[in-house]
Amino acid sequence: MKILFTLALILLLLPACIRIDVAPGMRRGELKQEMVIPPTGWFTLNKVAIITLSGEITGDERPKLLSMGQSSSVLWIKDQLKKAEADRAVRAVVLRIDSPGGDVTASDIIYREIKMFKERRKIPVLASIMDMGASGGYYVALSADRIYAHPTSVTGSIGVMARIPEIDKMGQKIGVEMRVIKSGEHKDLGSIWRAFAPGEQDILQNLIQQMYERFVGIVAENRPGLDVNAVRALADGRVYTAQQAKANGLIDDVKYLDQVIDLAKAQAGMKDAAVVMYKRPNSYRGNIYAQSNSPEAKTSMTGDLLGVGSMVQEFKEPAIQYMWKP
């Protein structure tokens, strides 16, 4: 472990991490529609579109050691919504979520994009939580008209966190230190190279609290029967099973994905409809349980070297997140 941390520190000091990338046009080709469930009859043009969100929610494309990088969840969701909005045959949307959450701003942007899509198209949007819809994943689900969870889902984790490593002792052991020239006392607030100065933890705690209050307000705004005080009682960061979430009013019911699709059809007044998903060129869909994020999000030439790339990423980018990450 000491060797891994030392290697991570050395990589942190390099001008840039090694990255193998592809041209943006290759990574973000125009989405293609794929029918995953055909209509039962011959004479219907109606569609239910499955919009997919999985993995950590991000707002940018983050380089990872020896990998293609992590795709932006914001771009991926916006591209899918754009495709669905342009197709007037799409009369309902199922938002399929499998995410532990992620960046605060990215989660909020996706929430707003779905809300605006609903205002423009005025069609039912139902959320279906699969394995996980925690923290930012649950935040995004709140944009839907109704929220359903798979019987074995975990959800909730209403809260905010910032994980900030402190590596000054490790740096001292291997003879490395960071020299900082700054214009103000708190300009390097949250630096991983030193312990908090007096008052700095309070500053960060105040930021966390403001983001937390926003999350609580969004839940109270979108969940019938839950006011701000009721949400606060549930919002201590813990995750809930689907059954607990239903009992506490965080979701509407416990349903399988195919049942949610049927509910979407019924809410849109459709007896029959094709179910479609969107994909990048040369990626696979095939059925409603196919890989749910943009294919490039998990593409890697060599993988993450013993997890060191992820470790370096956390060292370089302390962030405030709506995330369940033990």
C-alpha positions in Angstrom: 0.0 0.0 0.0 2.9 2.4 0.8 4.3 1.8 -2.7 0.9 2.6 -4.2 0.6 5.8 -2.3 4.1 6.8 -3.2 3.4 6.1 -6.9 0.2 8.1 -6.6 2.1 11.1 -5.2 4.7 10.9 -7.9 2.0 10.9 -10.6 0.3 13.8 -8.9 3.4 15.9 -9.4 3.7 15.1 -13.1 2.6 17.9 -15.5 -0.2 15.7 -16.7 -1.3 12.1 -16.2 -0.8 9.7 -19.1 -3.9 9.6 -21.2 -4.9 7.9 -24.4 -7.7 9.8 -26.0 -9.8 9.9 -29.1 -11.1 12.7 -31.2 -14.4 14.2 -29.8 -16.2 13.3 -33.0 -15.4 9.7 -32.4 -16.5 9.8 -28.8 -19.7 11.7 -29.3 -21.3 10.5 -32.5 -24.9 11.2 -33.3 -27.3 8.9 -31.3 -29.1 6.1 -33.0 -32.4 4.7 -32.0 -32.8 1.0 -31.3 -36.1 -0.7 -30.8 -35.8 -3.0 -27.8 -39.4 -4.1 -27.5 -41.6 -4.1 -30.6 -45.2 -3.2 -30.5 -47.7 -6.1 -30.2 -49.7 -4.8 -33.2 -49.0 -3.8 -36.7 -50.4 -0.3 -36.9 -48.9 1.8 -34.1 -46.3 4.5 -34.3 -46.3 5.2 -30.5 -43.1 4.9 -28.6 -41.8 4.8 -25.0 -38.2 6.0 -24.8 -35.9 4.7 -22.1 -33.5 7.4 -21.1 -30.5 5.9 -19.2 -28.2 7.2 -16.5 -25.7 4.9 -14.8 -22.4 5.2 -12.9 -21.0 8.3 -11.3 -22.7 11.6 -12.3 -20.2 14.0 -13.9 -20.3 17.2 -15.7 -17.0 16.9 -17.6 -14.8 14.3 -19.2 -12.2 13.5 -16.6 -8.9 11.9 -17.6 -8.0 8.7 -15.9 -4.6 7.1 -15.9 -4.0 5.0 -19.1 -7.7 5.2 -20.1 -10.1 6.9 -22.5 -11.5 9.1 -19.7 -14.9 9.4 -18.1 -17.8 10.6 -20.2 -19.9 13.5 -19.1 -23.3 12.4 -17.7 -24.7 15.8 -18.5 -23.9 15.5 -22.2 -25.1 11.9 -22.4 -28.5 12.7 -20.8 -29.0 15.9 -22.8 -28.3 14.1 -26.1 -30.8 11.4 -25.2 -33.5 14.0 -24.3 -32.8 15.9 -27.5 -33.4 12.8 -29.5 -36.6 11.9 -27.7 -37.9 15.5 -27.9 -37.5 15.6 -31.7 -39.5 12.4 -32.1 -43.2 13.2 -31.8 -44.0 9.5 -31.7 -42.4 9.3 -28.3 -45.3 9.7 -25.9 -43.7 8.6 -22.7 -40.3 8.4 -21.1 -38.8 6.0 -18.6 -35.8 7.4 -16.8 -33.7 4.3 -15.9 -31.3 5.1 -13.1 -28.4 3.1 -11.7 -26.1 5.6 -10.0 -24.5 6.3 -6.6 -24.7 10.0 -7.4 -21.8 12.4 -8.2 -21.0 16.0 -8.8 -23.5 18.5 -7.2 -23.7 20.8 -10.2 -24.0 17.9 -12.8 -26.8 16.3 -10.8 -28.7 19.6 -10.6 -28.2 20.3 -14.3 -29.6 16.9 -15.3 -32.5 17.4 -12.9 -33.3 20.8 -14.6 -32.9 19.4 -18.1 -35.5 16.7 -17.4 -37.8 19.2 -15.9 -37.6 21.5 -18.9 -38.1 18.5 -21.2 -41.3 17.7 -19.4 -42.5 21.3 -19.7 -41.9 21.3 -23.5 -43.2 17.9 -24.4 -45.9 17.5 -21.7 -45.6 13.7 -21.7 -45.3 11.3 -18.7 -41.8 10.8 -17.3 -41.4 7.9 -14.9 -38.2 7.1 -13.0 -37.1 3.5 -12.5 -34.3 2.9 -10.0 -32.4 -0.3 -10.7 -29.5 -1.4 -8.4 -29.0 2.0 -7.0 -30.4 5.5 -7.1 -28.5 7.1 -4.2 -27.8 10.8 -3.4 -27.3 12.5 -6.8 -29.0 9.5 -8.5 -32.1 10.1 -6.3 -31.8 13.9 -6.9 -32.2 13.2 -10.6 -35.1 10.8 -10.1 -37.0 13.6 -8.4 -37.4 15.3 -11.8 -39.8 12.5 -12.8 -43.6 12.5 -12.3 -43.3 9.3 -10.3 -40.5 7.3 -8.9 -40.3 3.5 -8.8 -37.6 1.2 -7.5 -36.7 -2.4 -8.2 -37.4 -4.7 -5.3 -33.7 -5.0 -4.5 -32.7 -1.3 -5.1 -31.1 1.0 -2.6 -31.9 4.6 -2.7 -32.0 7.8 -0.6 -28.6 8.8 0.8 -29.9 12.4 0.9 -26.9 14.5 1.8 -23.6 16.0 0.7 -20.0 15.2 1.3 -16.5 16.4 0.4 -13.6 14.0 0.8 -10.3 15.9 1.0 -7.1 13.8 1.5 -4.3 15.1 3.6 -0.9 13.9 2.4 1.6 16.2 4.0 2.9 13.5 6.4 3.4 11.1 3.5 5.1 13.9 1.5 7.5 14.5 4.4 8.5 10.9 4.5 9.6 10.9 0.9 10.9 14.4 0.9 8.2 16.2 -1.1 6.4 19.4 -0.1 4.2 22.0 -1.8 5.1 25.7 -1.7 2.2 28.0 -2.1 2.2 31.8 -2.8 -1.3 33.1 -2.3 -3.2 36.4 -2.3 -5.4 35.6 0.6 -5.5 33.5 3.8 -8.0 31.0 2.4 -6.9 31.0 -1.3 -5.7 27.4 -1.0 -8.7 26.3 1.2 -9.0 22.5 1.1 -5.4 21.9 0.1 -4.4 18.2 0.4 -0.8 19.3 1.3 -1.6 20.6 4.8 -4.0 20.3 7.7 -6.9 22.7 8.0 -6.0 26.1 9.4 -8.3 27.5 12.2 -11.7 28.2 10.8 -11.3 26.5 7.5 -13.3 23.4 8.4 -16.2 25.7 9.4 -16.0 27.5 6.0 -16.3 24.1 4.2 -19.0 22.9 6.5 -21.1 26.0 5.7 -20.7 25.2 2.0 -21.8 21.6 2.6 -24.8 22.8 4.7 -26.0 25.1 1.9 -25.9 22.3 -0.7 -27.6 20.0 1.8 -30.5 22.5 2.3 -31.0 22.7 -1.4 -31.2 18.9 -1.7 -33.7 18.8 1.2 -35.8 21.5 -0.5 -35.8 19.7 -3.8 -37.1 16.5 -2.1 -39.8 18.4 -0.3 -40.8 20.2 -3.5 -41.2 16.9 -5.4 -42.5 14.4 -2.9 -46.1 14.7 -1.9 -46.7 14.5 1.8 -43.1 15.3 2.8 -42.4 18.8 4.1 -38.9 20.1 4.8 -39.0 18.9 8.4 -40.1 15.4 7.4 -37.3 15.3 4.7 -34.7 16.4 7.2 -35.7 13.5 9.5 -34.9 11.1 6.6 -31.9 13.0 5.3 -29.0 11.8 7.5 -27.2 10.4 4.5 -28.3 6.8 5.0 -29.5 4.6 2.1 -32.9 2.9 2.2 -34.2 -0.3 0.6 -36.9 0.1 -1.9 -39.5 -1.1 0.7 -38.2 1.4 3.3 -38.2 4.2 0.7 -41.8 3.5 -0.2 -42.8 3.5 3.5 -41.1 6.8 4.0 -42.6 8.5 1.0 -39.3 8.8 -1.0 -40.7 6.7 -3.9 -44.1 5.9 -5.1 -43.9 2.1 -5.4 -41.7 -1.0 -5.8 -41.8 -2.2 -9.4 -39.7 -4.0 -12.0 -38.6 -2.1 -15.1 -41.0 -3.8 -17.4 -43.9 -2.9 -15.1 -42.8 0.7 -15.1 -42.8 0.7 -18.9 -46.4 -0.6 -18.8 -47.3 2.1 -16.4 -45.8 4.7 -18.7 -47.9 3.4 -21.6 -51.0 3.6 -19.4 -50.3 7.1 -18.2 -49.8 8.2 -21.8 -53.1 6.6 -22.8 -51.4 4.0 -25.1 -52.6 0.5 -25.4 -49.6 -0.4 -27.6 -46.2 1.1 -28.2 -42.7 0.3 -29.2 -40.0 0.6 -26.6 -36.8 2.3 -27.8 -33.4 3.2 -26.4 -30.6 5.4 -27.7 -27.0 4.5 -28.4 -23.8 5.7 -29.8 -22.6 4.2 -33.1 -21.1 0.8 -32.7 -22.5 0.2 -29.3 -25.0 -2.4 -28.1 -28.5 -2.1 -26.8 -30.7 -5.1 -27.7 -32.9 -5.2 -24.7 -34.2 -3.0 -21.8 -31.4 -4.1 -19.5 -28.5 -3.4 -21.8 -25.6 -1.3 -20.6 -27.2 1.9 -19.5 -24.5 4.6 -19.8 -22.8 6.0 -22.9 -20.4 3.3 -24.1 -17.4 5.5 -23.9 -17.9 6.0 -20.1 -16.4 2.6 -19.4 -14.1 2.2 -22.4 -10.5 1.8 -21.5 -7.4 0.8 -23.5 -5.6 -0.8 -20.6 -7.8 -0.2 -17.6 -6.9 1.7 -14.4 -3.5 0.5 -13.2 -4.2 -1.1 -9.9 -6.7 1.6 -9.1 -3.9 4.2 -9.0 -5.5 6.4 -11.6 -8.7 6.7 -9.5 -6.6 7.5 -6.4 -4.7 10.2 -8.2 -8.0 11.7 -9.5 -9.3 12.0 -5.9 -6.1 13.6 -4.8 -6.2 16.2 -7.6 -9.9 17.1 -7.5 -11.5 17.5 -4.0 -15.1 18.1 -4.8 -18.4 18.7 -3.0 -20.7 15.8 -4.1 -24.2 14.4 -3.8 -22.7 10.9 -3.6 -23.0 7.7 -1.6 -19.4 6.5 -1.5 -18.4 4.6 1.7 
